[in-house]
Structures are given as C-alpha cells and as structure tokens.
Amino acid sequence: MSTFASVLEPPPRRRSDRRIGKRVPPPPPPSDGDDGPDGDPGSRRPILDNERLATLVVIAGEVMLFAGLISAYLVLRLGTAVWPPPLQPRLPVAVTGINTLVLLASSAAMVAAGRALAPGKRRALVFRLRLAAGLGALFLVVQGYEWIRLVGFGLTLSSGSYGTGFYTLIGAHALHVVAALMWLGITLAMASRGRFDHGRTNVARACAMYWHFVVGLWPVLYVTVYLV
C-alpha cells in the first residue's frame, strides 16, 4: 500500500518553485548561432557595413587609376635617356621626405582617433581628428609651396614629359588629399555633435579607411617620382 501511494505522490518541487508559487518554464532550445540580437534567424549583423564596403569599392577604383598613372610615368621615365632632362630643376627630395613624415603622422593620429570611438571619449576623438586634419593640411601647404618654387624655376606642364608626369601624378594625389580632408571635416563636425556616442561609427571608420589609403599611397609616389 505504501508503495502504491508513493507512486501516486507528485514529485517534490524545488525551493525556487515553492517561493515563486508557479511552474518554472523549460529552458529555451539551444541556438545554432544563426539568430540575430532579436532572436530572429538570419538577422545577424553583416561582417562589413555598407559604408566601409562602398569605401573599399572606391579604393579599388583608385588603385587601378594610380596603377595606370604610375605605369605611364615609368614608360616615359625609361624612354628618356637623361632623367631629369637637362636644364630642368631637381625635385626637393629632402623637404618632401620630411613632408612625407608629416603625412604619415596624420595616419597615426587617425589610428588614435579610431581608438577613441567609444562612449565617453568625445573630447579625445575630436582632438585626434583635428590633429589628423591639421597634419594633412600642413602636408598640402608644404606641397603647394614647393610647387610654386618649381614653377618659378621653370618646371611647368609644358616642360615635356618630365613636367607633365610630375604634375599629373603628384597633382592627382593632392586632389585626393583635398577630398579626404573634406570627408574628414564632415566626420569631425559629426563627432563634435556627438553623432558617434551611441556606437554608430560606420561613417567615421569608413573615413579612416580612405584616409589611410591616401596616406599609404604617398610613399609609393614619393619613391617613384622623387627617388627613382
């Protein structure tokens, strides 16, 4: 009889069940890793956001553009017996080398700015973006001053393949620095208004990608045009 009663007796509830006074729901089924933050399958964040993906497409096009320009310059360079041609001014290798370090420093400032893309670091982010923009602007000012001196010494677009190749390659890069500075200025304005305080930093990270591309392109042009 006691055995039969023990079979009919319900199992004892856990302490948490007695305190709450209701049945605890069963645990959710294990997830296979495909659920997004809301639990909906297939709603995971993409590996690369649209802003940076579009920037990569633009950078790929720019790489092909400068590859063509550099190839054309080298064809002109190798097809000339004497380079630079006689009576043409020599390029300012030392000053431009120092200016290259200035541009590389702007990239380091941009890396530091990327580390400040977090809540509570707005002041550090704005300061580092301003530093990167200031160094980039200084690079352009020095380049412009050297161009004025070269024109005064007689190096112009009409100075044959030497002048044409120089101003085409270096001028194209200068235009890209101007475009990167404009983008950086917009990003700086957004950072000053706190647009990146809540984790939506895609625009800032895309700007940093393009800035690093422009900076990384310059040493290649410096070696090709000034040193080769």
Secondary structure, 3 states (H helix, E strand, C coil): CHHHHHHHCCCCCCHHHHHHCCCCCCCCCCCCCCECCCCCECCCCCCCCHHHHHHHHHHHHHHHHHHHHHHHHHHHHHCCCCCCCCCCCCCCHHHHHHHHHHHHHHHHHHHHHHHCCCCCCHHHHHHHHHHHHHHHHHHHHHHHHHHHHHHHCCCCCCCHHHHHHHHHHHHHHHHHHHHHHHHHHHHHHHHHCCCCCCCCCHHHHHHHHHHHHHHHHHHHHHHHHHHC
